[in-house]
């Protein structure tokens, strides 16, 4: 290592230690500090071709302990083709080390598109008079759940606009109760994640008591000035209240939280640094970082044209962002939705994504309709394949589609899940659970071709379970599943 390289490495460590922001602060503008983000982006651009420094950061990343936002930003800025390939290869290996070849599947369930906010990038904004407003009754929620169960889904993410009159917390809680109560044929929704507007500690406690899995809230953009422009009216205009929501959620007892930005609203390098700073803050204050990080991009929708925003990013850069996130936060789950095309999803899954949606409909009441409705959709779906087609595709690509929800129901949440992941013991829990839930899907919902491929996958993958005793139990339970029993888990 050259003397100059050692000097740069020491300087980056020094600058990280002397950051102008306070990751332990509970104030949004202190743990997401604009000056620190801008200095980080400038530092990354200045040193993007310092290959010795890039090598040092990659060597640190290989220890699987994560990277700081500034270190990860240098990797994101690096343009050397050979080093970028190393970044991709490392991201792929880290993903395999912690998540194996499993891909968890879920579906969004839109409950209501009533909203009082004025978000410029969302068709649900209050001034949009084109879009029909709709709110599901509990009977309609039940119909949606039955349709989703008949596809084979076990995990949902419920979505609703922010409207204290039409969508109060009591409505959300009633919907959760309804969802969990429906048991159609062999179907059951075993985990309900919640993506609703920032709320109070009291309301987060109510969500926890209702048995939710992860609370998800996208920041949209970490740039406060731009955030306030993009949210000109409504309660979401309050940047601090929105940005501090995860702290209130964890104070309210929710162990697993999911963060994300809507890439395309602001400069991607700025958002990338802010996203990692948010993760660092949660780890510093609560002892555990985000359970998931989502990477959506602005997409067309009623009254919304992505070309109206000046910060769109290429597919290649989008995939590079995912790879750098995986390296920076190796234990955190990553989510990609049907906003993206099958081609982009195939590429980005390899680089770090661990959860995807499948068979999704983004309109209110869309699943119970025979044809895919568009009039109440939040965004245009780019991957319109059925869940069976997605499962088939994943298996052909070498992945295990997983419908597992066991960790949540066995209390392996928050820091307990992270310890399981870090220790590698996840292979003796999540891997066999994935195979057993895949077996359920094959018997109850799969097409003949998907069933044939799936049986081959299960037989092959059983032998990769580390513990012999666990392998024996899995084989016994697979027989019981074939005989009609359901919901086994480790």
C-alpha positions as a Markdown table, in Angstrom:
| # | Residue | x | y | z |
|---|---|---|---|---|
| 1 | Unk | 0.0 | 0.0 | 0.0 |
| 2 | Unk | 1.4 | 3.4 | -1.0 |
| 3 | Unk | 2.0 | 6.2 | 1.6 |
| 4 | Unk | -0.6 | 8.3 | -0.2 |
| 5 | Unk | -3.1 | 5.6 | 0.0 |
| 6 | Unk | -2.5 | 5.1 | 3.8 |
| 7 | Unk | -2.9 | 8.8 | 4.2 |
| 8 | Unk | -6.2 | 8.9 | 2.4 |
| 9 | Unk | -7.5 | 5.9 | 4.4 |
| 10 | Unk | -6.5 | 7.6 | 7.6 |
| 11 | Unk | -8.2 | 10.8 | 6.5 |
| 12 | Unk | -11.5 | 9.1 | 5.6 |
| 13 | Unk | -11.5 | 7.4 | 9.0 |
| 14 | Unk | -10.8 | 10.7 | 10.7 |
| 15 | Unk | -13.5 | 12.5 | 8.7 |
| 16 | Unk | -16.1 | 9.8 | 9.5 |
| 17 | Unk | -15.2 | 10.1 | 13.2 |
| 18 | Unk | -15.6 | 13.9 | 13.0 |
| 19 | Unk | -18.9 | 14.0 | 11.2 |
| 20 | Unk | -20.9 | 17.1 | 11.4 |
| 21 | Unk | -24.0 | 15.1 | 12.2 |
| 22 | Unk | -25.1 | 13.1 | 15.3 |
| 23 | Unk | -26.3 | 9.6 | 14.5 |
| 24 | Unk | -27.5 | 9.3 | 18.1 |
| 25 | Unk | -29.7 | 12.4 | 17.9 |
| 26 | Unk | -33.4 | 12.0 | 17.8 |
| 27 | Unk | -33.8 | 15.1 | 15.6 |
| 28 | Unk | -34.1 | 14.4 | 11.9 |
| 29 | Unk | -31.9 | 17.2 | 10.7 |
| 30 | Unk | -29.1 | 16.0 | 13.0 |
| 31 | Unk | -29.1 | 12.3 | 12.2 |
| 32 | Unk | -29.8 | 13.1 | 8.5 |
| 33 | Unk | -27.4 | 16.1 | 8.1 |
| 34 | Unk | -27.5 | 17.9 | 4.8 |
| 35 | Unk | -23.9 | 19.2 | 5.1 |
| 36 | Unk | -22.6 | 15.7 | 5.9 |
| 37 | Unk | -24.4 | 14.2 | 2.9 |
| 38 | Unk | -23.0 | 16.9 | 0.5 |
| 39 | Unk | -19.5 | 16.5 | 1.9 |
| 40 | Unk | -19.9 | 12.7 | 1.5 |
| 41 | Unk | -20.9 | 13.0 | -2.1 |
| 42 | Unk | -18.1 | 15.4 | -2.8 |
| 43 | Unk | -15.6 | 13.2 | -1.1 |
| 44 | Unk | -16.8 | 10.2 | -3.1 |
| 45 | Unk | -16.5 | 12.1 | -6.4 |
| 46 | Unk | -13.0 | 13.3 | -5.5 |
| 47 | Unk | -11.8 | 9.8 | -4.7 |
| 48 | Unk | -13.8 | 7.7 | -7.1 |
| 49 | Unk | -10.7 | 6.8 | -9.1 |
| 50 | Unk | -8.4 | 6.3 | -6.0 |
| 51 | Unk | -8.2 | 2.6 | -6.6 |
| 52 | Unk | -6.0 | 2.0 | -3.6 |
| 53 | Unk | -8.7 | 3.5 | -1.4 |
| 54 | Unk | -11.4 | 1.5 | -3.2 |
| 55 | Unk | -9.4 | -1.7 | -2.5 |
| 56 | Unk | -9.1 | -0.8 | 1.2 |
| 57 | Unk | -12.9 | -0.3 | 1.4 |
| 58 | Unk | -13.5 | -3.6 | -0.4 |
| 59 | Unk | -11.2 | -5.4 | 1.9 |
| 60 | Unk | -13.2 | -4.0 | 4.9 |
| 61 | Unk | -16.4 | -5.0 | 3.2 |
| 62 | Unk | -15.2 | -8.6 | 2.8 |
| 63 | Unk | -15.3 | -8.9 | 6.6 |
| 64 | Unk | -19.1 | -8.8 | 6.3 |
| 65 | Unk | -19.4 | -6.1 | 9.0 |
| 66 | Unk | -20.8 | -3.4 | 6.8 |
| 67 | Unk | -19.6 | 0.0 | 5.7 |
| 68 | Unk | -20.2 | 3.6 | 6.7 |
| 69 | Unk | -22.2 | 5.8 | 4.4 |
| 70 | Unk | -19.1 | 7.6 | 3.3 |
| 71 | Unk | -17.2 | 4.4 | 2.5 |
| 72 | Unk | -20.1 | 3.0 | 0.6 |
| 73 | Unk | -20.5 | 6.2 | -1.3 |
| 74 | Unk | -16.9 | 5.9 | -2.6 |
| 75 | Unk | -17.8 | 2.5 | -4.0 |
| 76 | Unk | -21.0 | 3.9 | -5.6 |
| 77 | Unk | -19.0 | 6.6 | -7.3 |
| 78 | Unk | -16.2 | 4.3 | -8.5 |
| 79 | Unk | -16.1 | 4.1 | -12.3 |
| 80 | Unk | -13.3 | 1.6 | -12.9 |
| 81 | Unk | -14.9 | -1.4 | -14.7 |
| 82 | Unk | -12.7 | -4.0 | -13.0 |
| 83 | Unk | -13.5 | -2.6 | -9.5 |
| 84 | Unk | -17.2 | -2.3 | -10.3 |
| 85 | Unk | -17.2 | -6.0 | -11.2 |
| 86 | Unk | -15.5 | -6.7 | -7.9 |
| 87 | Unk | -18.3 | -4.7 | -6.2 |
| 88 | Unk | -21.0 | -6.8 | -8.0 |
| 89 | Unk | -19.2 | -10.0 | -7.2 |
| 90 | Unk | -18.9 | -9.2 | -3.6 |
| 91 | Unk | -22.5 | -8.1 | -3.3 |
| 92 | Unk | -23.6 | -11.4 | -4.8 |
| 93 | Unk | -21.4 | -13.4 | -2.5 |
| 94 | Unk | -22.6 | -11.5 | 0.6 |
| 95 | Unk | -26.2 | -12.1 | -0.4 |
| 96 | Unk | -25.5 | -15.8 | -0.8 |
| 97 | Unk | -23.6 | -15.9 | 2.6 |
| 98 | Unk | -26.5 | -14.5 | 4.6 |
| 99 | Unk | -29.7 | -15.2 | 2.5 |
| 100 | Unk | -28.6 | -18.1 | 0.4 |
| 101 | Unk | -30.6 | -18.6 | -2.8 |
| 102 | Unk | -34.0 | -17.9 | -1.1 |
| 103 | Unk | -36.3 | -15.2 | -2.4 |
| 104 | Unk | -39.3 | -14.3 | -0.2 |
| 105 | Unk | -42.5 | -13.5 | -2.0 |
| 106 | Unk | -45.3 | -11.1 | -0.9 |
| 107 | Unk | -48.1 | -9.0 | -2.4 |
| 108 | Unk | -49.3 | -5.4 | -1.7 |
| 109 | Unk | -52.9 | -5.0 | -0.7 |
| 110 | Unk | -54.3 | -1.5 | -1.3 |
| 111 | Unk | -57.1 | -0.7 | 1.1 |
| 112 | Unk | -57.9 | 2.9 | 0.3 |
| 113 | Unk | -56.7 | 5.7 | -2.1 |
| 114 | Unk | -58.3 | 8.5 | -0.1 |
| 115 | Unk | -55.5 | 10.9 | 0.8 |
| 116 | Unk | -55.2 | 14.5 | 2.1 |
| 117 | Unk | -51.6 | 15.0 | 1.1 |
| 118 | Unk | -50.4 | 16.9 | -2.0 |
| 119 | Unk | -47.4 | 14.7 | -3.0 |
| 120 | Unk | -46.4 | 15.7 | -6.5 |
| 121 | Unk | -45.2 | 12.2 | -7.5 |
| 122 | Unk | -48.3 | 10.2 | -6.4 |
| 123 | Unk | -51.6 | 9.9 | -8.1 |
| 124 | Unk | -53.4 | 9.7 | -4.8 |
| 125 | Unk | -52.7 | 13.4 | -4.1 |
| 126 | Unk | -55.7 | 15.5 | -3.0 |
| 127 | Unk | -56.0 | 17.6 | -6.1 |
| 128 | Unk | -56.1 | 14.7 | -8.5 |
| 129 | Unk | -59.7 | 14.7 | -9.7 |
| 130 | Unk | -59.2 | 12.0 | -12.4 |
| 131 | Unk | -58.8 | 9.1 | -10.1 |
| 132 | Unk | -61.9 | 7.5 | -8.6 |
| 133 | Unk | -61.7 | 7.4 | -4.8 |
| 134 | Unk | -62.3 | 4.0 | -3.2 |
| 135 | Unk | -62.1 | 2.5 | 0.2 |
| 136 | Unk | -62.6 | -1.2 | 0.8 |
| 137 | Unk | -65.3 | -2.4 | 3.2 |
| 138 | Unk | -64.4 | -5.3 | 5.5 |
| 139 | Unk | -66.4 | -7.6 | 3.2 |
| 140 | Unk | -64.3 | -6.3 | 0.2 |
| 141 | Unk | -61.1 | -6.8 | 2.2 |
| 142 | Unk | -62.1 | -10.4 | 2.8 |
| 143 | Unk | -62.7 | -10.9 | -1.0 |
| 144 | Unk | -59.3 | -9.5 | -1.7 |
| 145 | Unk | -57.7 | -11.8 | 0.8 |
| 146 | Unk | -59.4 | -14.9 | -0.6 |
| 147 | Unk | -58.2 | -13.9 | -4.0 |
| 148 | Unk | -54.7 | -13.5 | -2.7 |
| 149 | Unk | -54.8 | -16.8 | -0.8 |
| 150 | Unk | -56.1 | -18.5 | -3.9 |
| 151 | Unk | -52.9 | -17.3 | -5.7 |
| 152 | Unk | -50.8 | -18.8 | -2.9 |
| 153 | Unk | -49.7 | -15.7 | -1.0 |
| 154 | Unk | -49.0 | -16.0 | 2.7 |
| 155 | Unk | -47.5 | -12.5 | 3.3 |
| 156 | Unk | -49.1 | -9.1 | 2.5 |
| 157 | Unk | -48.1 | -5.5 | 2.7 |
| 158 | Unk | -51.1 | -3.3 | 3.3 |
| 159 | Unk | -51.2 | 0.2 | 1.9 |
| 160 | Unk | -53.5 | 3.1 | 2.4 |
| 161 | Unk | -53.4 | 6.9 | 1.7 |
| 162 | Unk | -53.2 | 9.3 | 4.6 |
| 163 | Unk | -56.7 | 10.5 | 5.5 |
| 164 | Unk | -57.7 | 10.7 | 9.2 |
| 165 | Unk | -61.4 | 10.7 | 8.3 |
| 166 | Unk | -61.5 | 7.9 | 5.8 |
| 167 | Unk | -58.5 | 5.9 | 6.9 |
| 168 | Unk | -58.1 | 6.3 | 10.7 |
| 169 | Unk | -56.0 | 3.8 | 12.6 |
| 170 | Unk | -59.1 | 2.0 | 13.7 |
| 171 | Unk | -59.9 | 1.2 | 10.0 |
| 172 | Unk | -56.4 | -0.1 | 9.5 |
| 173 | Unk | -56.7 | -2.3 | 12.7 |
| 174 | Unk | -60.0 | -3.6 | 11.5 |
| 175 | Unk | -58.5 | -4.6 | 8.2 |
| 176 | Unk | -55.6 | -6.4 | 9.8 |
| 177 | Unk | -58.1 | -8.3 | 12.0 |
| 178 | Unk | -60.1 | -9.3 | 8.9 |
| 179 | Unk | -57.0 | -10.4 | 7.0 |
| 180 | Unk | -55.8 | -12.7 | 9.7 |
| 181 | Unk | -59.3 | -14.1 | 10.2 |
| 182 | Unk | -59.7 | -15.4 | 6.7 |
| 183 | Unk | -58.8 | -19.1 | 6.2 |
| 184 | Unk | -60.0 | -20.1 | 2.7 |
| 185 | Unk | -59.4 | -23.8 | 1.7 |
| 186 | Unk | -55.7 | -24.3 | 2.7 |
| 187 | Unk | -55.0 | -20.6 | 2.5 |
| 188 | Unk | -53.9 | -18.2 | 5.3 |
| 189 | Unk | -52.2 | -14.9 | 5.5 |
| 190 | Unk | -49.5 | -15.5 | 8.1 |
| 191 | Unk | -47.8 | -12.1 | 8.2 |
| 192 | Unk | -49.2 | -8.6 | 7.5 |
| 193 | Unk | -46.7 | -5.8 | 7.0 |
| 194 | Unk | -48.0 | -2.3 | 7.1 |
| 195 | Unk | -47.1 | 0.7 | 4.9 |
| 196 | Unk | -49.1 | 3.7 | 6.1 |
| 197 | Unk | -48.3 | 7.3 | 6.9 |
| 198 | Unk | -46.2 | 8.4 | 9.8 |
| 199 | Unk | -48.2 | 8.3 | 13.0 |
| 200 | Unk | -47.9 | 8.4 | 16.8 |
| 201 | Unk | -46.2 | 6.2 | 19.3 |
| 202 | Unk | -49.7 | 5.2 | 20.6 |
| 203 | Unk | -50.8 | 4.1 | 17.2 |
| 204 | Unk | -47.6 | 2.2 | 16.6 |
| 205 | Unk | -48.3 | 0.3 | 19.8 |
| 206 | Unk | -51.8 | -0.5 | 18.5 |
| 207 | Unk | -50.2 | -1.9 | 15.3 |
| 208 | Unk | -47.8 | -4.0 | 17.3 |
| 209 | Unk | -50.6 | -5.4 | 19.4 |
| 210 | Unk | -52.5 | -6.2 | 16.2 |
| 211 | Unk | -49.7 | -8.6 | 15.3 |
| 212 | Unk | -48.1 | -6.8 | 12.4 |
| 213 | Unk | -44.8 | -7.9 | 10.9 |
| 214 | Unk | -42.8 | -5.0 | 9.6 |
| 215 | Unk | -43.8 | -1.3 | 9.6 |
| 216 | Unk | -42.7 | 0.2 | 6.3 |
| 217 | Unk | -42.4 | 3.8 | 5.5 |
| 218 | Unk | -40.5 | 5.3 | 2.5 |
| 219 | Unk | -38.7 | 8.5 | 3.2 |
| 220 | Unk | -39.3 | 9.5 | -0.5 |
| 221 | Unk | -36.4 | 11.9 | -0.4 |
| 222 | Unk | -33.9 | 12.8 | 2.4 |
| 223 | Unk | -33.3 | 16.2 | 0.9 |
| 224 | Unk | -35.3 | 18.4 | 3.2 |
| 225 | Unk | -35.6 | 21.4 | 0.9 |
| 226 | Unk | -36.8 | 19.2 | -2.0 |
| 227 | Unk | -39.0 | 17.1 | 0.3 |
| 228 | Unk | -41.0 | 20.2 | 1.3 |
| 229 | Unk | -41.4 | 21.2 | -2.4 |
| 230 | Unk | -42.6 | 17.7 | -3.3 |
| 231 | Unk | -45.0 | 17.6 | -0.4 |
| 232 | Unk | -46.5 | 21.1 | -0.5 |
| 233 | Unk | -49.6 | 20.4 | 1.4 |
| 234 | Unk | -51.0 | 18.0 | 4.0 |
| 235 | Unk | -49.5 | 16.5 | 7.2 |
| 236 | Unk | -46.7 | 14.8 | 5.1 |
| 237 | Unk | -45.2 | 18.2 | 4.5 |
| 238 | Unk | -43.6 | 18.0 | 8.0 |
| 239 | Unk | -40.2 | 16.6 | 7.2 |
| 240 | Unk | -39.1 | 16.0 | 10.8 |
| 241 | Unk | -42.3 | 14.2 | 11.8 |
| 242 | Unk | -42.0 | 11.9 | 8.8 |
| 243 | Unk | -38.2 | 11.2 | 9.1 |
| 244 | Unk | -38.5 | 10.5 | 12.8 |
| 245 | Unk | -41.3 | 8.0 | 12.3 |
| 246 | Unk | -39.2 | 4.9 | 12.7 |
| 247 | Unk | -38.0 | 6.0 | 16.1 |
| 248 | Unk | -41.6 | 6.4 | 17.2 |
| 249 | Unk | -42.4 | 3.0 | 15.7 |
| 250 | Unk | -39.6 | 1.3 | 17.6 |
| 251 | Unk | -40.5 | 3.2 | 20.8 |
| 252 | Unk | -44.1 | 1.8 | 20.3 |
| 253 | Unk | -42.7 | -1.7 | 20.4 |
| 254 | Unk | -42.4 | -2.5 | 16.7 |
| 255 | Unk | -39.1 | -4.6 | 16.3 |
| 256 | Unk | -38.9 | -4.6 | 12.5 |
| 257 | Unk | -39.0 | -1.5 | 10.4 |
| 258 | Unk | -38.5 | -1.0 | 6.7 |
| 259 | Unk | -37.0 | 2.1 | 5.1 |
| 260 | Unk | -36.5 | 3.2 | 1.5 |
| 261 | Unk | -36.4 | 6.2 | -0.8 |
| 262 | Unk | -38.2 | 6.8 | -4.1 |
| 263 | Unk | -35.2 | 7.0 | -6.5 |
| 264 | Unk | -35.7 | 9.6 | -9.1 |
| 265 | Unk | -37.0 | 12.4 | -6.9 |
| 266 | Unk | -33.5 | 13.7 | -6.0 |
| 267 | Unk | -29.9 | 13.0 | -6.9 |
| 268 | Unk | -29.3 | 9.3 | -6.4 |
| 269 | Unk | -25.9 | 9.8 | -4.6 |
| 270 | Unk | -27.5 | 12.1 | -2.1 |
| 271 | Unk | -30.4 | 9.7 | -1.4 |
| 272 | Unk | -28.0 | 6.7 | -1.2 |
| 273 | Unk | -25.9 | 8.5 | 1.6 |
| 274 | Unk | -29.1 | 9.6 | 3.4 |
| 275 | Unk | -30.5 | 6.1 | 3.3 |
| 276 | Unk | -27.4 | 4.6 | 4.9 |
| 277 | Unk | -27.2 | 7.4 | 7.5 |
| 278 | Unk | -30.8 | 6.5 | 8.5 |
| 279 | Unk | -29.8 | 2.9 | 8.9 |
| 280 | Unk | -26.8 | 3.9 | 11.0 |
| 281 | Unk | -29.0 | 6.1 | 13.2 |
| 282 | Unk | -31.4 | 3.2 | 13.9 |
| 283 | Unk | -28.5 | 0.9 | 14.7 |
| 284 | Unk | -26.9 | 3.5 | 17.0 |
| 285 | Unk | -30.1 | 4.4 | 18.9 |
| 286 | Unk | -32.1 | 1.1 | 19.0 |
| 287 | Unk | -29.3 | -1.5 | 18.7 |
| 288 | Unk | -30.7 | -2.8 | 15.4 |
| 289 | Unk | -30.9 | -1.3 | 11.9 |
| 290 | Unk | -33.8 | -1.6 | 9.5 |
| 291 | Unk | -35.2 | -5.0 | 8.8 |
| 292 | Unk | -35.6 | -4.2 | 5.2 |
| 293 | Unk | -34.6 | -1.5 | 2.7 |
| 294 | Unk | -36.7 | -1.0 | -0.4 |
| 295 | Unk | -35.5 | 0.5 | -3.7 |
| 296 | Unk | -38.4 | 1.8 | -5.7 |
| 297 | Unk | -38.1 | 4.2 | -8.6 |
| 298 | Unk | -40.6 | 6.8 | -9.8 |
| 299 | Unk | -43.0 | 5.1 | -12.3 |
| 300 | Unk | -45.8 | 6.3 | -14.6 |
| 301 | Unk | -49.3 | 6.6 | -13.0 |
| 302 | Unk | -52.5 | 8.6 | -13.5 |
| 303 | Unk | -51.6 | 12.3 | -13.5 |
| 304 | Unk | -47.8 | 11.4 | -13.0 |
| 305 | Unk | -45.1 | 11.5 | -15.6 |
| 306 | Unk | -41.6 | 10.4 | -14.4 |
| 307 | Unk | -40.1 | 12.7 | -17.0 |
| 308 | Unk | -41.3 | 15.6 | -14.9 |
| 309 | Unk | -38.5 | 14.7 | -12.5 |
| 310 | Unk | -34.9 | 15.5 | -13.4 |
| 311 | Unk | -33.2 | 12.8 | -11.4 |
| 312 | Unk | -34.1 | 9.5 | -13.2 |
| 313 | Unk | -31.3 | 6.9 | -13.1 |
| 314 | Unk | -30.3 | 4.2 | -15.6 |
| 315 | Unk | -30.9 | 0.5 | -15.0 |
| 316 | Unk | -27.2 | 0.0 | -14.6 |
| 317 | Unk | -26.9 | 2.6 | -11.8 |
| 318 | Unk | -30.0 | 1.3 | -10.2 |
| 319 | Unk | -28.4 | -2.1 | -10.0 |
| 320 | Unk | -25.1 | -0.6 | -8.7 |
| 321 | Unk | -27.0 | 1.1 | -5.9 |
| 322 | Unk | -28.5 | -2.2 | -4.9 |
| 323 | Unk | -25.1 | -3.9 | -4.9 |
| 324 | Unk | -23.6 | -1.1 | -2.7 |
| 325 | Unk | -26.5 | -1.3 | -0.3 |
| 326 | Unk | -26.0 | -5.0 | 0.1 |
| 327 | Unk | -22.3 | -4.5 | 0.9 |
| 328 | Unk | -22.9 | -1.6 | 3.3 |
| 329 | Unk | -25.7 | -3.4 | 5.3 |
| 330 | Unk | -25.1 | -7.1 | 4.7 |
| 331 | Unk | -27.7 | -8.4 | 7.2 |
| 332 | Unk | -30.6 | -6.2 | 6.0 |
| 333 | Unk | -33.3 | -7.6 | 3.7 |
| 334 | Unk | -33.8 | -5.8 | 0.4 |
| 335 | Unk | -37.1 | -5.4 | -1.5 |
| 336 | Unk | -37.8 | -4.9 | -5.2 |
| 337 | Unk | -41.4 | -4.6 | -6.4 |
| 338 | Unk | -43.3 | -5.1 | -9.7 |
| 339 | Unk | -42.5 | -1.4 | -10.5 |
| 340 | Unk | -39.5 | -3.0 | -12.3 |
| 341 | Unk | -39.5 | -5.1 | -15.4 |
| 342 | Unk | -38.7 | -8.8 | -15.3 |
| 343 | Unk | -35.4 | -8.0 | -16.9 |
| 344 | Unk | -34.3 | -5.5 | -14.3 |
| 345 | Unk | -35.6 | -7.7 | -11.5 |
| 346 | Unk | -33.6 | -10.7 | -12.7 |
| 347 | Unk | -30.4 | -8.6 | -12.7 |
| 348 | Unk | -31.0 | -6.9 | -9.4 |
| 349 | Unk | -32.0 | -10.0 | -7.4 |
| 350 | Unk | -28.5 | -11.4 | -8.0 |
| 351 | Unk | -26.9 | -8.4 | -6.5 |
| 352 | Unk | -28.7 | -8.3 | -3.1 |
| 353 | Unk | -32.5 | -8.4 | -3.2 |
| 354 | Unk | -34.1 | -10.9 | -0.8 |
| 355 | Unk | -37.8 | -10.1 | -1.2 |
| 356 | Unk | -39.9 | -9.5 | -4.2 |
| 357 | Unk | -43.6 | -9.0 | -4.9 |
| 358 | Unk | -45.4 | -11.2 | -7.3 |
| 359 | Unk | -48.8 | -11.2 | -9.1 |
| 360 | Unk | -49.3 | -7.7 | -7.7 |
| 361 | Unk | -52.1 | -5.3 | -8.4 |
| 362 | Unk | -51.7 | -1.7 | -7.2 |
| 363 | Unk | -55.4 | -0.7 | -7.5 |
| 364 | Unk | -57.9 | -0.7 | -4.6 |
| 365 | Unk | -59.9 | -3.9 | -4.9 |
| 366 | Unk | -57.8 | -5.1 | -7.8 |
| 367 | Unk | -57.4 | -8.8 | -6.9 |
| 368 | Unk | -61.1 | -9.6 | -6.8 |
| 369 | Unk | -61.5 | -8.4 | -10.3 |
| 370 | Unk | -61.0 | -10.8 | -13.2 |
| 371 | Unk | -59.3 | -8.2 | -15.4 |
| 372 | Unk | -56.5 | -6.0 | -14.0 |
| 373 | Unk | -58.1 | -2.6 | -13.2 |
| 374 | Unk | -56.0 | 0.6 | -13.6 |
| 375 | Unk | -58.4 | 3.4 | -12.6 |
| 376 | Unk | -57.3 | 3.4 | -8.9 |
| 377 | Unk | -53.7 | 2.2 | -9.3 |
| 378 | Unk | -50.9 | 4.0 | -7.4 |
| 379 | Unk | -48.4 | 3.1 | -10.2 |
| 380 | Unk | -48.2 | 1.1 | -13.4 |
| 381 | Unk | -47.0 | -2.4 | -12.8 |
| 382 | Unk | -44.1 | -3.4 | -15.1 |
| 383 | Unk | -44.0 | -7.1 | -14.2 |
| 384 | Unk | -47.5 | -8.4 | -14.9 |
| 385 | Unk | -46.7 | -12.1 | -14.5 |
| 386 | Unk | -48.9 | -14.3 | -12.3 |
| 387 | Unk | -47.5 | -15.5 | -9.0 |
| 388 | Unk | -47.2 | -19.0 | -10.5 |
| 389 | Unk | -45.2 | -17.6 | -13.4 |
| 390 | Unk | -42.9 | -15.7 | -11.0 |
| 391 | Unk | -42.4 | -18.8 | -8.9 |
| 392 | Unk | -41.6 | -20.8 | -12.0 |
| 393 | Unk | -39.1 | -18.1 | -13.2 |
| 394 | Unk | -37.3 | -17.9 | -9.9 |
| 395 | Unk | -36.8 | -21.7 | -9.7 |
| 396 | Unk | -35.5 | -21.8 | -13.3 |
| 397 | Unk | -33.1 | -19.1 | -12.4 |
| 398 | Unk | -31.7 | -21.2 | -9.4 |
| 399 | Unk | -33.7 | -19.6 | -6.6 |
| 400 | Unk | -36.0 | -21.0 | -3.9 |
| 401 | Unk | -39.3 | -19.1 | -3.8 |
| 402 | Unk | -40.1 | -18.8 | -0.1 |
| 403 | Unk | -43.5 | -18.1 | 1.5 |
| 404 | Unk | -42.0 | -18.4 | 5.0 |
| 405 | Unk | -43.2 | -16.2 | 7.9 |
| 406 | Unk | -41.8 | -18.2 | 10.7 |
| 407 | Unk | -39.3 | -15.8 | 12.2 |
| 408 | Unk | -42.1 | -13.3 | 12.9 |
| 409 | Unk | -44.3 | -15.9 | 14.5 |
| 410 | Unk | -41.5 | -17.5 | 16.5 |
| 411 | Unk | -40.4 | -14.1 | 18.0 |
| 412 | Unk | -37.2 | -13.9 | 15.9 |
| 413 | Unk | -37.6 | -10.2 | 15.2 |
| 414 | Unk | -35.4 | -7.2 | 15.6 |
| 415 | Unk | -32.0 | -7.9 | 17.1 |
| 416 | Unk | -32.9 | -11.6 | 17.5 |
| 417 | Unk | -33.3 | -12.0 | 13.8 |
| 418 | Unk | -30.1 | -10.1 | 13.1 |
| 419 | Unk | -28.1 | -12.3 | 15.4 |
| 420 | Unk | -29.5 | -15.4 | 13.7 |
| 421 | Unk | -28.5 | -14.0 | 10.4 |
| 422 | Unk | -25.0 | -12.9 | 11.5 |
| 423 | Unk | -24.3 | -16.3 | 13.1 |
| 424 | Unk | -25.3 | -18.3 | 9.9 |
| 425 | Unk | -27.9 | -20.2 | 11.9 |
| 426 | Unk | -30.5 | -18.8 | 9.4 |
| 427 | Unk | -29.6 | -21.8 | 7.2 |
| 428 | Unk | -31.1 | -24.2 | 9.7 |
| 429 | Unk | -34.3 | -22.2 | 10.0 |
| 430 | Unk | -35.1 | -20.1 | 6.9 |
| 431 | Unk | -33.8 | -22.6 | 4.4 |
| 432 | Unk | -36.0 | -25.6 | 5.5 |
| 433 | Unk | -38.9 | -23.3 | 6.1 |
| 434 | Unk | -38.6 | -22.1 | 2.5 |
| 435 | Unk | -38.7 | -25.6 | 1.2 |
| 436 | Unk | -41.7 | -26.5 | 3.3 |
| 437 | Unk | -43.7 | -23.4 | 2.3 |
| 438 | Unk | -42.7 | -24.0 | -1.4 |
| 439 | Unk | -44.1 | -27.6 | -1.0 |
| 440 | Unk | -47.4 | -26.1 | 0.2 |
| 441 | Unk | -47.6 | -23.8 | -2.8 |
| 442 | Unk | -46.8 | -26.6 | -5.2 |
| 443 | Unk | -49.6 | -28.9 | -3.9 |
| 444 | Unk | -52.2 | -26.2 | -3.4 |
| 445 | Unk | -51.7 | -23.6 | -6.2 |
| 446 | Unk | -49.0 | -24.5 | -8.8 |
| 447 | Unk | -49.4 | -25.3 | -12.4 |
| 448 | Unk | -48.2 | -28.8 | -13.5 |
| 449 | Unk | -44.9 | -27.3 | -14.9 |
| 450 | Unk | -44.2 | -25.3 | -11.8 |
| 451 | Unk | -45.0 | -28.3 | -9.7 |
| 452 | Unk | -42.6 | -30.5 | -11.7 |
| 453 | Unk | -39.7 | -28.0 | -11.4 |
| 454 | Unk | -40.5 | -27.3 | -7.7 |
| 455 | Unk | -40.3 | -31.0 | -6.7 |
| 456 | Unk | -36.8 | -31.2 | -8.3 |
| 457 | Unk | -35.7 | -28.0 | -6.5 |
| 458 | Unk | -36.9 | -29.3 | -3.1 |
| 459 | Unk | -35.2 | -32.7 | -3.5 |
| 460 | Unk | -31.9 | -31.0 | -4.5 |
| 461 | Unk | -32.0 | -28.3 | -1.8 |
| 462 | Unk | -32.8 | -30.6 | 1.1 |
| 463 | Unk | -29.2 | -31.9 | 0.9 |
| 464 | Unk | -27.8 | -28.4 | 1.4 |
| 465 | Unk | -29.4 | -28.0 | 4.9 |
| 466 | Unk | -26.3 | -28.1 | 7.2 |
| 467 | Unk | -27.7 | -30.2 | 10.1 |
| 468 | Unk | -28.6 | -33.8 | 9.4 |
| 469 | Unk | -31.3 | -33.8 | 12.1 |
| 470 | Unk | -33.0 | -30.8 | 10.5 |
| 471 | Unk | -32.8 | -32.6 | 7.1 |
| 472 | Unk | -34.6 | -35.6 | 8.6 |
| 473 | Unk | -37.3 | -33.5 | 10.1 |
| 474 | Unk | -37.8 | -31.7 | 6.8 |
| 475 | Unk | -38.3 | -34.9 | 4.9 |
| 476 | Unk | -40.8 | -36.1 | 7.5 |
| 477 | Unk | -42.7 | -32.9 | 7.3 |
| 478 | Unk | -42.8 | -32.8 | 3.5 |
| 479 | Unk | -44.6 | -36.2 | 3.6 |
| 480 | Unk | -47.1 | -34.8 | 6.1 |
| 481 | Unk | -47.6 | -31.7 | 3.9 |
| 482 | Unk | -48.3 | -34.1 | 0.9 |
| 483 | Unk | -50.9 | -35.8 | 3.2 |
| 484 | Unk | -52.7 | -32.5 | 3.8 |
| 485 | Unk | -51.1 | -31.0 | 6.9 |
| 486 | Unk | -49.9 | -27.4 | 6.8 |
| 487 | Unk | -47.9 | -24.7 | 8.5 |
| 488 | Unk | -44.8 | -26.5 | 9.8 |
| 489 | Unk | -41.9 | -24.3 | 10.8 |
| 490 | Unk | -38.6 | -24.2 | 12.6 |
